[in-house]
Amino acid sequence: MLVTMIPPGISRCWHFLRRPWDADQKHRIKADGECWGMKRAEVHRLLTQSGFAVRRETRFMLFINCLTIAEKASA
């Protein structure tokens, strides 16, 4: 499984900054239960609870975003 995620604070700021020139952001309303990003520990916890094992992580986009590679854990 591949997961990319940015931290919540950066996500909120990014959506706010993009709003003036991004039509999708102007009309987009955050739905109940939707989050503005997750911290690495939360991504790891959700993957582990779902039966996945984190195999590798790589940061990109100025080390802000994180690509997490996980695979189904062995039985």
mmCIF file of the N, C-alpha and C atoms, coordinates in Angstrom:
data_MODEL
# 
_entry.id   MODEL 
# 
loop_
_atom_site.group_PDB 
_atom_site.id 
_atom_site.type_symbol 
_atom_site.label_atom_id 
_atom_site.label_alt_id 
_atom_site.label_comp_id 
_atom_site.label_asym_id 
_atom_site.label_entity_id 
_atom_site.label_seq_id 
_atom_site.pdbx_PDB_ins_code 
_atom_site.Cartn_x 
_atom_site.Cartn_y 
_atom_site.Cartn_z 
_atom_site.occupancy 
_atom_site.B_iso_or_equiv 
_atom_site.pdbx_formal_charge 
_atom_site.auth_seq_id 
_atom_site.auth_comp_id 
_atom_site.auth_asym_id 
_atom_site.auth_atom_id 
_atom_site.pdbx_PDB_model_num 
ATOM 1   N N  . MET A 1 1  ? 0.842   -1.151  0.000  1.00 0.00 ? 1  MET A N  1 
ATOM 2   C CA . MET A 1 1  ? 0.000   0.000   0.000  1.00 0.00 ? 1  MET A CA 1 
ATOM 3   C C  . MET A 1 1  ? 0.896   1.225   0.000  1.00 0.00 ? 1  MET A C  1 
ATOM 4   N N  . LEU A 1 2  ? 0.534   2.219   -0.766 1.00 0.00 ? 2  LEU A N  1 
ATOM 5   C CA . LEU A 1 2  ? 1.245   3.494   -0.790 1.00 0.00 ? 2  LEU A CA 1 
ATOM 6   C C  . LEU A 1 2  ? 0.349   4.560   -0.184 1.00 0.00 ? 2  LEU A C  1 
ATOM 7   N N  . VAL A 1 3  ? 0.903   5.324   0.743  1.00 0.00 ? 3  VAL A N  1 
ATOM 8   C CA . VAL A 1 3  ? 0.156   6.403   1.394  1.00 0.00 ? 3  VAL A CA 1 
ATOM 9   C C  . VAL A 1 3  ? 1.008   7.662   1.329  1.00 0.00 ? 3  VAL A C  1 
ATOM 10  N N  . THR A 1 4  ? 0.409   8.764   0.904  1.00 0.00 ? 4  THR A N  1 
ATOM 11  C CA . THR A 1 4  ? 1.101   10.044  1.006  1.00 0.00 ? 4  THR A CA 1 
ATOM 12  C C  . THR A 1 4  ? 0.272   10.937  1.913  1.00 0.00 ? 4  THR A C  1 
ATOM 13  N N  . MET A 1 5  ? 0.948   11.667  2.778  1.00 0.00 ? 5  MET A N  1 
ATOM 14  C CA . MET A 1 5  ? 0.228   12.480  3.745  1.00 0.00 ? 5  MET A CA 1 
ATOM 15  C C  . MET A 1 5  ? 1.099   13.644  4.179  1.00 0.00 ? 5  MET A C  1 
ATOM 16  N N  . ILE A 1 6  ? 0.441   14.784  4.414  1.00 0.00 ? 6  ILE A N  1 
ATOM 17  C CA . ILE A 1 6  ? 1.134   15.928  4.992  1.00 0.00 ? 6  ILE A CA 1 
ATOM 18  C C  . ILE A 1 6  ? 0.552   16.186  6.378  1.00 0.00 ? 6  ILE A C  1 
ATOM 19  N N  . PRO A 1 7  ? 1.321   16.823  7.250  1.00 0.00 ? 7  PRO A N  1 
ATOM 20  C CA . PRO A 1 7  ? 0.832   17.117  8.595  1.00 0.00 ? 7  PRO A CA 1 
ATOM 21  C C  . PRO A 1 7  ? -0.389  18.050  8.567  1.00 0.00 ? 7  PRO A C  1 
ATOM 22  N N  . PRO A 1 8  ? -1.293  17.923  9.540  1.00 0.00 ? 8  PRO A N  1 
ATOM 23  C CA . PRO A 1 8  ? -2.526  18.703  9.551  1.00 0.00 ? 8  PRO A CA 1 
ATOM 24  C C  . PRO A 1 8  ? -2.332  20.219  9.503  1.00 0.00 ? 8  PRO A C  1 
ATOM 25  N N  . GLY A 1 9  ? -1.393  20.745  10.263 1.00 0.00 ? 9  GLY A N  1 
ATOM 26  C CA . GLY A 1 9  ? -1.192  22.201  10.277 1.00 0.00 ? 9  GLY A CA 1 
ATOM 27  C C  . GLY A 1 9  ? -0.781  22.746  8.921  1.00 0.00 ? 9  GLY A C  1 
ATOM 28  N N  . ILE A 1 10 ? 0.115   22.052  8.262  1.00 0.00 ? 10 ILE A N  1 
ATOM 29  C CA . ILE A 1 10 ? 0.567   22.474  6.937  1.00 0.00 ? 10 ILE A CA 1 
ATOM 30  C C  . ILE A 1 10 ? -0.579  22.354  5.935  1.00 0.00 ? 10 ILE A C  1 
ATOM 31  N N  . SER A 1 11 ? -1.361  21.308  6.054  1.00 0.00 ? 11 SER A N  1 
ATOM 32  C CA . SER A 1 11 ? -2.496  21.110  5.150  1.00 0.00 ? 11 SER A CA 1 
ATOM 33  C C  . SER A 1 11 ? -3.500  22.250  5.272  1.00 0.00 ? 11 SER A C  1 
ATOM 34  N N  . ARG A 1 12 ? -3.854  22.618  6.508  1.00 0.00 ? 12 ARG A N  1 
ATOM 35  C CA . ARG A 1 12 ? -4.800  23.724  6.705  1.00 0.00 ? 12 ARG A CA 1 
ATOM 36  C C  . ARG A 1 12 ? -4.282  25.006  6.070  1.00 0.00 ? 12 ARG A C  1 
ATOM 37  N N  . CYS A 1 13 ? -3.009  25.309  6.309  1.00 0.00 ? 13 CYS A N  1 
ATOM 38  C CA . CYS A 1 13 ? -2.411  26.526  5.732  1.00 0.00 ? 13 CYS A CA 1 
ATOM 39  C C  . CYS A 1 13 ? -2.419  26.476  4.212  1.00 0.00 ? 13 CYS A C  1 
ATOM 40  N N  . TRP A 1 14 ? -2.055  25.326  3.662  1.00 0.00 ? 14 TRP A N  1 
ATOM 41  C CA . TRP A 1 14 ? -1.997  25.167  2.206  1.00 0.00 ? 14 TRP A CA 1 
ATOM 42  C C  . TRP A 1 14 ? -3.372  25.371  1.571  1.00 0.00 ? 14 TRP A C  1 
ATOM 43  N N  . HIS A 1 15 ? -4.411  24.771  2.135  1.00 0.00 ? 15 HIS A N  1 
ATOM 44  C CA . HIS A 1 15 ? -5.759  24.956  1.598  1.00 0.00 ? 15 HIS A CA 1 
ATOM 45  C C  . HIS A 1 15 ? -6.176  26.426  1.685  1.00 0.00 ? 15 HIS A C  1 
ATOM 46  N N  . PHE A 1 16 ? -5.841  27.095  2.772  1.00 0.00 ? 16 PHE A N  1 
ATOM 47  C CA . PHE A 1 16 ? -6.168  28.506  2.935  1.00 0.00 ? 16 PHE A CA 1 
ATOM 48  C C  . PHE A 1 16 ? -5.440  29.361  1.900  1.00 0.00 ? 16 PHE A C  1 
ATOM 49  N N  . LEU A 1 17 ? -4.151  29.110  1.696  1.00 0.00 ? 17 LEU A N  1 
ATOM 50  C CA . LEU A 1 17 ? -3.357  29.896  0.747  1.00 0.00 ? 17 LEU A CA 1 
ATOM 51  C C  . LEU A 1 17 ? -3.788  29.668  -0.707 1.00 0.00 ? 17 LEU A C  1 
ATOM 52  N N  . ARG A 1 18 ? -4.208  28.455  -1.038 1.00 0.00 ? 18 ARG A N  1 
ATOM 53  C CA . ARG A 1 18 ? -4.615  28.133  -2.414 1.00 0.00 ? 18 ARG A CA 1 
ATOM 54  C C  . ARG A 1 18 ? -5.995  28.661  -2.763 1.00 0.00 ? 18 ARG A C  1 
ATOM 55  N N  . ARG A 1 19 ? -6.810  28.920  -1.765 1.00 0.00 ? 19 ARG A N  1 
ATOM 56  C CA . ARG A 1 19 ? -8.201  29.296  -1.982 1.00 0.00 ? 19 ARG A CA 1 
ATOM 57  C C  . ARG A 1 19 ? -8.405  30.415  -3.014 1.00 0.00 ? 19 ARG A C  1 
ATOM 58  N N  . PRO A 1 20 ? -7.620  31.499  -3.013 1.00 0.00 ? 20 PRO A N  1 
ATOM 59  C CA . PRO A 1 20 ? -7.892  32.587  -3.957 1.00 0.00 ? 20 PRO A CA 1 
ATOM 60  C C  . PRO A 1 20 ? -7.802  32.211  -5.441 1.00 0.00 ? 20 PRO A C  1 
ATOM 61  N N  . TRP A 1 21 ? -6.952  31.254  -5.802 1.00 0.00 ? 21 TRP A N  1 
ATOM 62  C CA . TRP A 1 21 ? -6.786  30.936  -7.222 1.00 0.00 ? 21 TRP A CA 1 
ATOM 63  C C  . TRP A 1 21 ? -7.190  29.499  -7.582 1.00 0.00 ? 21 TRP A C  1 
ATOM 64  N N  . ASP A 1 22 ? -7.692  28.758  -6.648 1.00 0.00 ? 22 ASP A N  1 
ATOM 65  C CA . ASP A 1 22 ? -8.069  27.365  -6.908 1.00 0.00 ? 22 ASP A CA 1 
ATOM 66  C C  . ASP A 1 22 ? -9.568  27.206  -6.686 1.00 0.00 ? 22 ASP A C  1 
ATOM 67  N N  . ALA A 1 23 ? -10.312 27.099  -7.791 1.00 0.00 ? 23 ALA A N  1 
ATOM 68  C CA . ALA A 1 23 ? -11.772 27.019  -7.700 1.00 0.00 ? 23 ALA A CA 1 
ATOM 69  C C  . ALA A 1 23 ? -12.231 25.854  -6.832 1.00 0.00 ? 23 ALA A C  1 
ATOM 70  N N  . ASP A 1 24 ? -11.500 24.746  -6.863 1.00 0.00 ? 24 ASP A N  1 
ATOM 71  C CA . ASP A 1 24 ? -11.866 23.595  -6.052 1.00 0.00 ? 24 ASP A CA 1 
ATOM 72  C C  . ASP A 1 24 ? -11.839 23.939  -4.566 1.00 0.00 ? 24 ASP A C  1 
ATOM 73  N N  . GLN A 1 25 ? -10.909 24.769  -4.149 1.00 0.00 ? 25 GLN A N  1 
ATOM 74  C CA . GLN A 1 25 ? -10.801 25.147  -2.744 1.00 0.00 ? 25 GLN A CA 1 
ATOM 75  C C  . GLN A 1 25 ? -11.876 26.153  -2.340 1.00 0.00 ? 25 GLN A C  1 
ATOM 76  N N  . LYS A 1 26 ? -12.308 27.004  -3.277 1.00 0.00 ? 26 LYS A N  1 
ATOM 77  C CA . LYS A 1 26 ? -13.326 28.016  -2.965 1.00 0.00 ? 26 LYS A CA 1 
ATOM 78  C C  . LYS A 1 26 ? -14.659 27.383  -2.590 1.00 0.00 ? 26 LYS A C  1 
ATOM 79  N N  . HIS A 1 27 ? -15.002 26.294  -3.236 1.00 0.00 ? 27 HIS A N  1 
ATOM 80  C CA . HIS A 1 27 ? -16.315 25.687  -3.036 1.00 0.00 ? 27 HIS A CA 1 
ATOM 81  C C  . HIS A 1 27 ? -16.263 24.431  -2.180 1.00 0.00 ? 27 HIS A C  1 
ATOM 82  N N  . ARG A 1 28 ? -15.087 24.058  -1.781 1.00 0.00 ? 28 ARG A N  1 
ATOM 83  C CA . ARG A 1 28 ? -14.921 22.821  -1.031 1.00 0.00 ? 28 ARG A CA 1 
ATOM 84  C C  . ARG A 1 28 ? -15.196 23.060  0.448  1.00 0.00 ? 28 ARG A C  1 
ATOM 85  N N  . ILE A 1 29 ? -16.010 22.195  1.013  1.00 0.00 ? 29 ILE A N  1 
ATOM 86  C CA . ILE A 1 29 ? -16.297 22.245  2.445  1.00 0.00 ? 29 ILE A CA 1 
ATOM 87  C C  . ILE A 1 29 ? -15.826 20.923  3.038  1.00 0.00 ? 29 ILE A C  1 
ATOM 88  N N  . LYS A 1 30 ? -15.105 21.014  4.118  1.00 0.00 ? 30 LYS A N  1 
ATOM 89  C CA . LYS A 1 30 ? -14.606 19.798  4.771  1.00 0.00 ? 30 LYS A CA 1 
ATOM 90  C C  . LYS A 1 30 ? -15.797 19.022  5.335  1.00 0.00 ? 30 LYS A C  1 
ATOM 91  N N  . ALA A 1 31 ? -15.921 17.778  4.936  1.00 0.00 ? 31 ALA A N  1 
ATOM 92  C CA . ALA A 1 31 ? -17.028 16.922  5.378  1.00 0.00 ? 31 ALA A CA 1 
ATOM 93  C C  . ALA A 1 31 ? -16.774 16.407  6.790  1.00 0.00 ? 31 ALA A C  1 
ATOM 94  N N  . ASP A 1 32 ? -17.844 16.028  7.470  1.00 0.00 ? 32 ASP A N  1 
ATOM 95  C CA . ASP A 1 32 ? -17.714 15.427  8.795  1.00 0.00 ? 32 ASP A CA 1 
ATOM 96  C C  . ASP A 1 32 ? -16.822 14.191  8.700  1.00 0.00 ? 32 ASP A C  1 
ATOM 97  N N  . GLY A 1 33 ? -15.876 14.082  9.600  1.00 0.00 ? 33 GLY A N  1 
ATOM 98  C CA . GLY A 1 33 ? -14.984 12.941  9.616  1.00 0.00 ? 33 GLY A CA 1 
ATOM 99  C C  . GLY A 1 33 ? -13.769 13.092  8.705  1.00 0.00 ? 33 GLY A C  1 
ATOM 100 N N  . GLU A 1 34 ? -13.764 14.085  7.847  1.00 0.00 ? 34 GLU A N  1 
ATOM 101 C CA . GLU A 1 34 ? -12.618 14.326  6.960  1.00 0.00 ? 34 GLU A CA 1 
ATOM 102 C C  . GLU A 1 34 ? -11.546 15.077  7.746  1.00 0.00 ? 34 GLU A C  1 
ATOM 103 N N  . CYS A 1 35 ? -10.296 14.764  7.477  1.00 0.00 ? 35 CYS A N  1 
ATOM 104 C CA . CYS A 1 35 ? -9.223  15.456  8.190  1.00 0.00 ? 35 CYS A CA 1 
ATOM 105 C C  . CYS A 1 35 ? -8.366  16.224  7.188  1.00 0.00 ? 35 CYS A C  1 
ATOM 106 N N  . TRP A 1 36 ? -7.613  17.170  7.706  1.00 0.00 ? 36 TRP A N  1 
ATOM 107 C CA . TRP A 1 36 ? -6.734  17.988  6.874  1.00 0.00 ? 36 TRP A CA 1 
ATOM 108 C C  . TRP A 1 36 ? -5.327  17.419  6.819  1.00 0.00 ? 36 TRP A C  1 
ATOM 109 N N  . GLY A 1 37 ? -5.155  16.165  7.065  1.00 0.00 ? 37 GLY A N  1 
ATOM 110 C CA . GLY A 1 37 ? -3.840  15.543  7.060  1.00 0.00 ? 37 GLY A CA 1 
ATOM 111 C C  . GLY A 1 37 ? -3.659  14.727  8.321  1.00 0.00 ? 37 GLY A C  1 
ATOM 112 N N  . MET A 1 38 ? -2.578  13.964  8.367  1.00 0.00 ? 38 MET A N  1 
ATOM 113 C CA . MET A 1 38 ? -2.294  13.142  9.546  1.00 0.00 ? 38 MET A CA 1 
ATOM 114 C C  . MET A 1 38 ? -0.800  13.148  9.824  1.00 0.00 ? 38 MET A C  1 
ATOM 115 N N  . LYS A 1 39 ? -0.482  13.012  11.074 1.00 0.00 ? 39 LYS A N  1 
ATOM 116 C CA . LYS A 1 39 ? 0.918   12.883  11.466 1.00 0.00 ? 39 LYS A CA 1 
ATOM 117 C C  . LYS A 1 39 ? 1.379   11.458  11.173 1.00 0.00 ? 39 LYS A C  1 
ATOM 118 N N  . ARG A 1 40 ? 2.695   11.284  11.029 1.00 0.00 ? 40 ARG A N  1 
ATOM 119 C CA . ARG A 1 40 ? 3.263   9.960   10.712 1.00 0.00 ? 40 ARG A CA 1 
ATOM 120 C C  . ARG A 1 40 ? 2.821   8.890   11.697 1.00 0.00 ? 40 ARG A C  1 
ATOM 121 N N  . ALA A 1 41 ? 2.813   9.213   12.978 1.00 0.00 ? 41 ALA A N  1 
ATOM 122 C CA . ALA A 1 41 ? 2.430   8.224   13.994 1.00 0.00 ? 41 ALA A CA 1 
ATOM 123 C C  . ALA A 1 41 ? 0.997   7.745   13.781 1.00 0.00 ? 41 ALA A C  1 
ATOM 124 N N  . GLU A 1 42 ? 0.115   8.639   13.374 1.00 0.00 ? 42 GLU A N  1 
ATOM 125 C CA . GLU A 1 42 ? -1.283  8.255   13.140 1.00 0.00 ? 42 GLU A CA 1 
ATOM 126 C C  . GLU A 1 42 ? -1.404  7.358   11.907 1.00 0.00 ? 42 GLU A C  1 
ATOM 127 N N  . VAL A 1 43 ? -0.648  7.671   10.851 1.00 0.00 ? 43 VAL A N  1 
ATOM 128 C CA . VAL A 1 43 ? -0.641  6.821   9.655  1.00 0.00 ? 43 VAL A CA 1 
ATOM 129 C C  . VAL A 1 43 ? -0.137  5.429   10.027 1.00 0.00 ? 43 VAL A C  1 
ATOM 130 N N  . HIS A 1 44 ? 0.944   5.363   10.800 1.00 0.00 ? 44 HIS A N  1 
ATOM 131 C CA . HIS A 1 44 ? 1.498   4.072   11.236 1.00 0.00 ? 44 HIS A CA 1 
ATOM 132 C C  . HIS A 1 44 ? 0.474   3.290   12.055 1.00 0.00 ? 44 HIS A C  1 
ATOM 133 N N  . ARG A 1 45 ? -0.198  3.964   12.970 1.00 0.00 ? 45 ARG A N  1 
ATOM 134 C CA . ARG A 1 45 ? -1.181  3.302   13.824 1.00 0.00 ? 45 ARG A CA 1 
ATOM 135 C C  . ARG A 1 45 ? -2.321  2.714   12.997 1.00 0.00 ? 45 ARG A C  1 
ATOM 136 N N  . LEU A 1 46 ? -2.845  3.496   12.051 1.00 0.00 ? 46 LEU A N  1 
ATOM 137 C CA . LEU A 1 46 ? -3.940  3.014   11.211 1.00 0.00 ? 46 LEU A CA 1 
ATOM 138 C C  . LEU A 1 46 ? -3.514  1.836   10.342 1.00 0.00 ? 46 LEU A C  1 
ATOM 139 N N  . LEU A 1 47 ? -2.309  1.919   9.792  1.00 0.00 ? 47 LEU A N  1 
ATOM 140 C CA . LEU A 1 47 ? -1.812  0.805   8.975  1.00 0.00 ? 47 LEU A CA 1 
ATOM 141 C C  . LEU A 1 47 ? -1.651  -0.460  9.816  1.00 0.00 ? 47 LEU A C  1 
ATOM 142 N N  . THR A 1 48 ? -1.052  -0.309  10.984 1.00 0.00 ? 48 THR A N  1 
ATOM 143 C CA . THR A 1 48 ? -0.837  -1.458  11.861 1.00 0.00 ? 48 THR A CA 1 
ATOM 144 C C  . THR A 1 48 ? -2.172  -2.082  12.286 1.00 0.00 ? 48 THR A C  1 
ATOM 145 N N  . GLN A 1 49 ? -3.118  -1.243  12.663 1.00 0.00 ? 49 GLN A N  1 
ATOM 146 C CA . GLN A 1 49 ? -4.441  -1.741  13.063 1.00 0.00 ? 49 GLN A CA 1 
ATOM 147 C C  . GLN A 1 49 ? -5.150  -2.455  11.909 1.00 0.00 ? 49 GLN A C  1 
ATOM 148 N N  . SER A 1 50 ? -4.809  -2.097  10.690 1.00 0.00 ? 50 SER A N  1 
ATOM 149 C CA . SER A 1 50 ? -5.438  -2.701  9.509  1.00 0.00 ? 50 SER A CA 1 
ATOM 150 C C  . SER A 1 50 ? -4.663  -3.904  8.984  1.00 0.00 ? 50 SER A C  1 
ATOM 151 N N  . GLY A 1 51 ? -3.626  -4.319  9.722  1.00 0.00 ? 51 GLY A N  1 
ATOM 152 C CA . GLY A 1 51 ? -2.882  -5.518  9.341  1.00 0.00 ? 51 GLY A CA 1 
ATOM 153 C C  . GLY A 1 51 ? -1.736  -5.280  8.373  1.00 0.00 ? 51 GLY A C  1 
ATOM 154 N N  . PHE A 1 52 ? -1.252  -4.045  8.290  1.00 0.00 ? 52 PHE A N  1 
ATOM 155 C CA . PHE A 1 52 ? -0.128  -3.724  7.416  1.00 0.00 ? 52 PHE A CA 1 
ATOM 156 C C  . PHE A 1 52 ? 1.125   -3.450  8.237  1.00 0.00 ? 52 PHE A C  1 
ATOM 157 N N  . ALA A 1 53 ? 2.267   -3.675  7.646  1.00 0.00 ? 53 ALA A N  1 
ATOM 158 C CA . ALA A 1 53 ? 3.554   -3.366  8.263  1.00 0.00 ? 53 ALA A CA 1 
ATOM 159 C C  . ALA A 1 53 ? 4.245   -2.312  7.399  1.00 0.00 ? 53 ALA A C  1 
ATOM 160 N N  . VAL A 1 54 ? 4.703   -1.228  8.034  1.00 0.00 ? 54 VAL A N  1 
ATOM 161 C CA . VAL A 1 54 ? 5.412   -0.170  7.310  1.00 0.00 ? 54 VAL A CA 1 
ATOM 162 C C  . VAL A 1 54 ? 6.770   -0.705  6.899  1.00 0.00 ? 54 VAL A C  1 
ATOM 163 N N  . ARG A 1 55 ? 7.086   -0.588  5.623  1.00 0.00 ? 55 ARG A N  1 
ATOM 164 C CA . ARG A 1 55 ? 8.360   -1.089  5.105  1.00 0.00 ? 55 ARG A CA 1 
ATOM 165 C C  . ARG A 1 55 ? 9.351   0.022   4.800  1.00 0.00 ? 55 ARG A C  1 
ATOM 166 N N  . ARG A 1 56 ? 8.831   1.193   4.409  1.00 0.00 ? 56 ARG A N  1 
ATOM 167 C CA . ARG A 1 56 ? 9.741   2.276   4.027  1.00 0.00 ? 56 ARG A CA 1 
ATOM 168 C C  . ARG A 1 56 ? 8.993   3.600   4.049  1.00 0.00 ? 56 ARG A C  1 
ATOM 169 N N  . GLU A 1 57 ? 9.731   4.666   4.333  1.00 0.00 ? 57 GLU A N  1 
ATOM 170 C CA . GLU A 1 57 ? 9.173   6.018   4.244  1.00 0.00 ? 57 GLU A CA 1 
ATOM 171 C C  . GLU A 1 57 ? 10.170  6.916   3.535  1.00 0.00 ? 57 GLU A C  1 
ATOM 172 N N  . THR A 1 58 ? 9.640   7.796   2.728  1.00 0.00 ? 58 THR A N  1 
ATOM 173 C CA . THR A 1 58 ? 10.466  8.761   2.010  1.00 0.00 ? 58 THR A CA 1 
ATOM 174 C C  . THR A 1 58 ? 9.768   10.117  2.069  1.00 0.00 ? 58 THR A C  1 
ATOM 175 N N  . ARG A 1 59 ? 10.504  11.123  2.455  1.00 0.00 ? 59 ARG A N  1 
ATOM 176 C CA . ARG A 1 59 ? 9.948   12.488  2.477  1.00 0.00 ? 59 ARG A CA 1 
ATOM 177 C C  . ARG A 1 59 ? 10.222  13.156  1.134  1.00 0.00 ? 59 ARG A C  1 
ATOM 178 N N  . PHE A 1 60 ? 9.288   14.008  0.722  1.00 0.00 ? 60 PHE A N  1 
ATOM 179 C CA . PHE A 1 60 ? 9.445   14.757  -0.528 1.00 0.00 ? 60 PHE A CA 1 
ATOM 180 C C  . PHE A 1 60 ? 8.744   16.097  -0.410 1.00 0.00 ? 60 PHE A C  1 
ATOM 181 N N  . MET A 1 61 ? 8.803   16.897  -1.441 1.00 0.00 ? 61 MET A N  1 
ATOM 182 C CA . MET A 1 61 ? 8.262   18.265  -1.435 1.00 0.00 ? 61 MET A CA 1 
ATOM 183 C C  . MET A 1 61 ? 8.797   19.047  -0.232 1.00 0.00 ? 61 MET A C  1 
ATOM 184 N N  . LEU A 1 62 ? 10.077  19.330  -0.263 1.00 0.00 ? 62 LEU A N  1 
ATOM 185 C CA . LEU A 1 62 ? 10.770  20.063  0.801  1.00 0.00 ? 62 LEU A CA 1 
ATOM 186 C C  . LEU A 1 62 ? 10.697  19.335  2.142  1.00 0.00 ? 62 LEU A C  1 
ATOM 187 N N  . PHE A 1 63 ? 10.626  18.014  2.109  1.00 0.00 ? 63 PHE A N  1 
ATOM 188 C CA . PHE A 1 63 ? 10.551  17.164  3.298  1.00 0.00 ? 63 PHE A CA 1 
ATOM 189 C C  . PHE A 1 63 ? 9.274   17.368  4.111  1.00 0.00 ? 63 PHE A C  1 
ATOM 190 N N  . ILE A 1 64 ? 8.246   17.945  3.481  1.00 0.00 ? 64 ILE A N  1 
ATOM 191 C CA . ILE A 1 64 ? 6.969   18.175  4.161  1.00 0.00 ? 64 ILE A CA 1 
ATOM 192 C C  . ILE A 1 64 ? 6.072   16.953  4.011  1.00 0.00 ? 64 ILE A C  1 
ATOM 193 N N  . ASN A 1 65 ? 5.944   16.452  2.789  1.00 0.00 ? 65 ASN A N  1 
ATOM 194 C CA . ASN A 1 65 ? 5.084   15.312  2.519  1.00 0.00 ? 65 ASN A CA 1 
ATOM 195 C C  . ASN A 1 65 ? 5.859   14.037  2.785  1.00 0.00 ? 65 ASN A C  1 
ATOM 196 N N  . CYS A 1 66 ? 5.130   12.970  3.126  1.00 0.00 ? 66 CYS A N  1 
ATOM 197 C CA . CYS A 1 66 ? 5.769   11.697  3.422  1.00 0.00 ? 66 CYS A CA 1 
ATOM 198 C C  . CYS A 1 66 ? 5.079   10.585  2.645  1.00 0.00 ? 66 CYS A C  1 
ATOM 199 N N  . LEU A 1 67 ? 5.867   9.813   1.913  1.00 0.00 ? 67 LEU A N  1 
ATOM 200 C CA . LEU A 1 67 ? 5.370   8.624   1.229  1.00 0.00 ? 67 LEU A CA 1 
ATOM 201 C C  . LEU A 1 67 ? 5.672   7.433   2.123  1.00 0.00 ? 67 LEU A C  1 
ATOM 202 N N  . THR A 1 68 ? 4.634   6.716   2.511  1.00 0.00 ? 68 THR A N  1 
ATOM 203 C CA . THR A 1 68 ? 4.782   5.528   3.343  1.00 0.00 ? 68 THR A CA 1 
ATOM 204 C C  . THR A 1 68 ? 4.440   4.303   2.497  1.00 0.00 ? 68 THR A C  1 
ATOM 205 N N  . ILE A 1 69 ? 5.337   3.340   2.498  1.00 0.00 ? 69 ILE A N  1 
ATOM 206 C CA . ILE A 1 69 ? 5.119   2.094   1.774  1.00 0.00 ? 69 ILE A CA 1 
ATOM 207 C C  . ILE A 1 69 ? 4.901   1.002   2.818  1.00 0.00 ? 69 ILE A C  1 
ATOM 208 N N  . ALA A 1 70 ? 3.768   0.303   2.690  1.00 0.00 ? 70 ALA A N  1 
ATOM 209 C CA . ALA A 1 70 ? 3.436   -0.757  3.641  1.00 0.00 ? 70 ALA A CA 1 
ATOM 210 C C  . ALA A 1 70 ? 2.958   -1.981  2.867  1.00 0.00 ? 70 ALA A C  1 
ATOM 211 N N  . GLU A 1 71 ? 3.081   -3.125  3.511  1.00 0.00 ? 71 GLU A N  1 
ATOM 212 C CA . GLU A 1 71 ? 2.555   -4.347  2.908  1.00 0.00 ? 71 GLU A CA 1 
ATOM 213 C C  . GLU A 1 71 ? 1.808   -5.139  3.961  1.00 0.00 ? 71 GLU A C  1 
ATOM 214 N N  . LYS A 1 72 ? 0.938   -6.002  3.494  1.00 0.00 ? 72 LYS A N  1 
ATOM 215 C CA . LYS A 1 72 ? 0.158   -6.823  4.409  1.00 0.00 ? 72 LYS A CA 1 
ATOM 216 C C  . LYS A 1 72 ? 1.110   -7.614  5.291  1.00 0.00 ? 72 LYS A C  1 
ATOM 217 N N  . ALA A 1 73 ? 0.914   -7.531  6.591  1.00 0.00 ? 73 ALA A N  1 
ATOM 218 C CA . ALA A 1 73 ? 1.791   -8.221  7.540  1.00 0.00 ? 73 ALA A CA 1 
ATOM 219 C C  . ALA A 1 73 ? 1.618   -9.729  7.413  1.00 0.00 ? 73 ALA A C  1 
ATOM 220 N N  . SER A 1 74 ? 2.693   -10.467 7.638  1.00 0.00 ? 74 SER A N  1 
ATOM 221 C CA . SER A 1 74 ? 2.641   -11.931 7.597  1.00 0.00 ? 74 SER A CA 1 
ATOM 222 C C  . SER A 1 74 ? 1.832   -12.461 8.768  1.00 0.00 ? 74 SER A C  1 
ATOM 223 N N  . ALA A 1 75 ? 1.166   -13.582 8.524  1.00 0.00 ? 75 ALA A N  1 
ATOM 224 C CA . ALA A 1 75 ? 0.348   -14.173 9.590  1.00 0.00 ? 75 ALA A CA 1 
ATOM 225 C C  . ALA A 1 75 ? 1.170   -14.947 10.584 1.00 0.00 ? 75 ALA A C  1 
# 
